[in-house]
Amino acid sequence: MTSGTRLAVWGDPIGHSRSPAIHSAAYRVLGLDWQYDRRRVDEHAFADALDERDATWRGLSLTMPLKEVAHAAADEVDRHAALTGAVNTLLLGDRLQGFNTDVGGIVDAFAHAGVDEVRRVRILGAGATAASALVSVGELGAESVEVRARRPEAVQRLQRIAAELGVRVTAAPFGAPADDVDATIATLPSGTVLDASVSAPLSASGGVLFEAAYAPWPSALAAGWTSAPVISGFEMLLYQAVRQIRIFLYGDQDQPLPEEDVIVAVMRSASMED
């Protein structure tokens, strides 16, 4: 399996992706002759692109807008994918195995920043990334999560997920009074700028900020954050990629790579060079 093996990241847009650089760096350290590329694929072209694969293909990383169609295409999914309805990793073979490594990537990003537990959390946004964020803070011990979204009805899906996790989720508009929380996870689109009357109270009461957007960096929210440290979304990108490599190598995202600390450092360096 170490010769002629192909992998790629698919999505639309995809030209900005750092995944080829960080994956390829890891495979070089591991001594694997694996080729990892990028391809622009939207949800309409996904099924045909998947049918084009041959026996040389080992796995796929999926970014927007493919996480839901990948979930539908998978023959089996892991618990995180089942909870969120999103697959960002496909292990290819006779059966398509779907995984969500974003959840673990967020947990690992918090751990790298020295945060192993949170009780009260605020999530900004209610889309696909928010679903992964909710599951991740559930694993970090969250008891209550406030979700601020422009459309309150969008929070209903998160409340259904929360019910399975045993976490209490409440909805609030962006401008509502802000109580103190241990952590804030921002899942808003890159480039979002909140009015100062909204962002200042969030910053003052928000605890550690995990900002999913990382390009450009810092985001407007991260630049104005005053209450606690800020974690860039790049950390999720990095650690979810580590979990993808574990899957492509072992079929298990929880089995560490050999000398994983060294591999993570090389992947981080490769991203800066890309």
C-alpha angles and dihedrals in degrees: 000000000000097000128064094000115152132205134162148173116243128195145108117280097024109151092094095054117128092194097097091055097047096040094046091050091054094049091052090054090047090052093240122147091216122147116216118186140163128242132185107236127158128198093267094054096040100093094049092046090051091051090054094065120108135197092286091071117099105171152337135225111211127204132173129350095015106065096093096043089048089053089053092048096050119102090210134008136199123245095265092052091047092052096047101033088229131114119191096168131051122190104204127216138096086326126033110236115199126204138177109216094168090083093055090040091060092046090050092047090055091046091051087055090052096257112129100157139031128177106180119037138177121206120196111209131017106228134109095297090050089057091055090044091053093052091046095053088046086060089048090058102263114170099181132025126189113204119201113197137155091234112047091198089064088067092064092080090053091050089056090052091046091054089061090049096047091240124135113232124191129182126227136169118250094254097051119121110278122231121198116276134179095233142007123208115198114201097167121133117278111271096029112150117193121205112263090242087063102035098046096061090043091052095047093051103026107093116203112007121219106191110194092196113080105166117099096024132236098032118216090257094049093047091057099040111124109162103071145339122313125228117204120225087237087078089061090047090052099046096041086053090053088054091049090054090051088054094047090048103037107008088241125094093200098057108096121232119243110274088358095175089061092048092050091051091051092048091050091050092048090054091056091051094048 
